[in-house]
Amino acid sequence: MSVSVKPLRSVVPWIAGLGLAILFLLSLVTGVSDMPLSQVFSNPEALQLLLVSRLPRTLAAILVGAGLAITGQIMQTLARNGFVEPSTAGTAQSAELGILAVIMLWPAAGLLAKSIVATVAALLGTSLFLMTAHRLPPTQPYLVPLFGIVYGGVIGAAVTFIAWQADLMQYLSIWTSGDFSGVLRGRYELLWVGAAMLVIAFAIADRLTIMTLGQDTTTGLGIDYRRMMQLGLVVVATVSALSTVVVGMIPFVGLVVPNIVSRLMGQNLRTTLPLIGISGALLVLGCDILGRVIRYPYEIPVGTVMGCVSGIIFLWLIFRRPAHG
């Protein structure tokens, strides 16, 4: 007996949106300092805490989660492989290399300068990965993620070696483990640039969907494959670099979220990209809240929590048998 999935597809976005709204409110009241929402407008200190710390942190988690999830989907489209994402394809590691170069050559540089250099480095690193990935045999799809892991590991090892020689390991640890504890008003606003890039990604969603059919088919349908590839690279590099500069590297978001959404909703990016963004924000914000309460009043970096949670989800995706009927 066949079971229609249309009711499930229609209710999943509403469930994800409701879950994100609940976590948004929960994030505002979770922390070392008690801040009941009922006292926000009557207590000046509570209002200041909300505007300076809790609200920027919550918005940063939402923007980073949505950005990493959508860029993961774009990476999988460009590489035509469902097992790659920025943190396993050298993008985030290349951004770290750019940040390290700025710290060594221009120690007084601000977040904007670091973001620009990190974006350029991420763009170059991702381009090299895709150029090599497209040369791998398409009949062996697992070679692409394996190459990405090795490629990112080599760049990460180079970054660690340079930081060790320059006595900058303490700075490097900031970007190798994602953490929202240092996000305050005035230190997260660059993430809105990444949100603007996600709008561009949604505008070209239909063309990205067609690109999954291959270069020949895409060109035959009148789409400039090379230009779409370049635009996708710019979106991935910009969002990944900004996320790395502001909060550090958060793994596996762009790997597990697109795979889960595609199983539930299909491959049409025009339909799935909004849900991918909401689901990524939901996952990152949930892991951030979990990291705040596991060892309260201390915090566990969201990158550590995300690595554990996403690893379990990824193993479930690999070993779960597809449902039939």
N, C-alpha and C positions, 0 to 999 in steps of 0.2 A: 504494500500500500504506500503510495507516494504522499508526502506531506508538503503542503505549500509553505514556502519560506517568506512569502510576501508580508504576512502579519508581523513576523519577526523583524524583517527589514524596516518596517514602518515604526516599530516601537523602540528599537535600539537607540536611535539618536535622542529620543526623549529621555530614556533612562540615563544615557551618558550626560546629557545636559543637566538633568536633575541631580545626578551624583556630583557633577562639578560645582553646582550652586551650593550644595550642602558642604562640600569640602572648602569652598571659598569662605563661608561663614565660620566654619570650624577653624580654619587657619588664622582668622583674625583674632580669635580668643585663645589660641594655644601658644603658650610661652611661659617663661619664668615669671614674668610680672602678670598679676591678675588684672584683667581688663574686661569686665562685663560690658557687653554692647549697650546695655541700658544706661550706663554711666558715661558714655562717650561724649554726649553733648552737655552734660552737667559737670564733668570733671575735666579741667583744662589739661592735666597731665595725661589722662587717658586718651584724650583727643590727639595730643602731640605724639604719644606712642603709636597710635593708629596711623597717623599720616606720615610719620618719619620712618617707622620700622615695619609694622605688621602689614599695612596695605602695599607698600613697595615690594616687600618680600613675596606676598601672595601673587601680585601681578607678575613679578619676575618668574615665579615658578610656572604660572600659566603660559606666559609668552615663550619661555624656554621649552616647556613640554610640547606645546603646539608646534613650535619651530622645528625641533629635532625630529618629531614624528613625521611632519610633512617633508622635510628634507630627506629623511630616510626613504620615503616613498619615491621621491624624485631620483635619488641615487639608484634605487632598484630599477626604476624605469630606464635611466640612462645606461646602466650596466646590463640591463635585461637579465637580472638575476635577483631573486627574492631573498638572498642571504647576505646582502651587504648594506651598510649604513655608514654615516660619516666617521664614527669612532672605530670602525673596523676596516676602513678603506684609506687610512692615512690622512683624512681631512683634518680631524681634530689635532692629530700629532703635528701636522704641518703648521697649523695655527699656533700651536705652542712654540714651534721653532721660530716663527715670526715674532712672537711676543718676547722670546728670549733674546733675539737679535736686537730688538728695540731697547730692552733693559741694559744690554751690554754697551750699545753704541750711543743711546740717548736716555740715560737714567731718569731724567726729569720729565719724560714724555707723559702726556695724559692718556686717558682712556680712548679718546678719539684717535690719536696717533697710533696707539697700540692696535686698535681695531682695524685701521686701514692697512697696516703692515701685515697683521694676522690674516686679513681677508685675501690679500695678494698671495701670501704664502700658502693659504689653504686652496686657493684657486689653482696655483701651480701644482701643488701636490695631488689634488684630485684629478687634474687633467692628465698627469702622468699615470695615475692609477687606471683611468678609463682607457687611455691609449694602449696600455699593456693588457688590460682585461679583455678588450675586444679582439686581441690576437690569440687568446686561449681557445681551445677547441670547444665549441658550443655543446657538444655531446657529453661533456663532463662538467656540469654546472657547479659542482662543489670545488673545482679548482679556483674559481673566482673568489669566494670568501676566504679560502686558504691563502691565496696570494695576498688578499687584502690584509689578513692578520699578520702575515710575515712582513709585508710592506710597511704597515703601520708600526710594527714592532721595531723595524730597522730605524725608522725615523725617530721613534720614541727613545731608542737606545742612544742615537746620536744626540738628541736633546739632553738626555741625562748625563752623557759624557761631557758635553760642553758646560752644562751647569755645574758639574762636579769640579771641572778644571777651573772655572771662574768663581767658585765658592758661592754659587747662587741656588743651591739645592733648596734652601728655605723658601725662595720665591717660586721655584718650580712646583713645589707641593701644592701651591694655591691653585694651579691650573690643571694638575693631574687628578684632583679629586673634587668633584662638584660640591659646592657648599653654598647655601643661601644665607648663612648666619651673618655674613658681612654685607648683605644687600641693604642699603638705606636709600632714602630719597636723595637724588643727585648722583647715584651710582648705578642705576639700572635703566635710565631713560634711553640709552642707545638700543635697548632691545626693541623699542618701537620701530626702529629702522628695519629690524628683522621682520616685524609684523607687516610692514609695507611690502617687503619682498614676498611674503606669503600671499598677499593680495595678487601680486603678479603671477605667482604660481597657480592660483585659482583661475586667473584670466586665461592661462594657456593650458588648462587641465585637459581639454578635449584633444589638443595636439600632442600632449604628453601621452595620453591613452593610445593614440595612433602610433606613436613611436615604439611602443612595445611590440609592434608587428614587424619591426626591422627597418633598415635604412631604405631598401629598395621599395617596399610598400609605401613607406612614408613619403618618399620623393614622388612616387607614382600618383599619390593622392594630392599632390600640389603643395606639400609642406616642405619648407626649407629645413632639412634635417640638421645641417651644420649649425644654423642660427639657433634652432631650438636647443641643440646640445650646448651651445655657448651660454644661452640664457639660463638653462637649467643649472649649469656649473656656477654661474654668478649667484644664483639664489642659494644653492647649497653652501658655497664658500662663505657668503656674507653671513647667513644665519648661523652657521657652525662657528665661525670666527667670533662673532659677537657673543654667542653663548659661552665660548671658552674664555673670552676676556672678562666677562662680567661675573660668571659663577664657576667656571672651570668645566672640565670634561665630565659629561654624564653618559654612561655607556648604555647601549642596547635599546634606547627608546625608539629610534628609527628602525630597529629590526623587528621587535615583537609587535608593536602597534599596527603597522601597515599589514602584516601577515594576518593578524587577528581580524582586522576590519575587512580585508579582502575575502576571507573565508565566510564572513557573515553577509557582506554587502556586494561582493563581486569586484570587478576590475575597472569599472567606469569611474575615472578620477573626478569627473564633474560631480558625481554623487558622493563619492567616498572621502574626498579631501577634507570637507568640513568635519566629518565624523572622525577622521584621523587626527585632525588638530584638537578636537575636544577630548578624544581619548588619550592623546599624548599629554595634554594639560592635566587630565584627571589622574593619570599614572604618576607623573612627576610631583604634583601637589600632594597626592596621597602618600608617596614615599617621603616627602619632606615632613609632613605631619607625623608620620610614623617615626622618623628619625628624631623628632623632638620629644616624643613621649616614651620611647623604649628605655632610655636611661635618664629620665627626668630627674633633676633640672639640667643635665648635660645633654649635648646633642651629638648624634651620629651623622656624618656628612651624607647628603642625599645620594651622592655617587656610590657610596658603599651600600646603602639600602637598595638602590636601584640595581646594582650589580647582582645582589642576591635574588631580589624579586623577579627581575627580568630573566635571569638565568633559569629559574624554575619554569617560568612561562615558556621560554624558548625550548627547553627540553620537552615540555608538554606538547608544543607544536610539532616537534620532530617525531615523537613516538606515538602521538595520538593517531589512531586509525581514522581515515575519512569515513563519514557516515554515508550509507547508501540507503536509498528508498526514503 
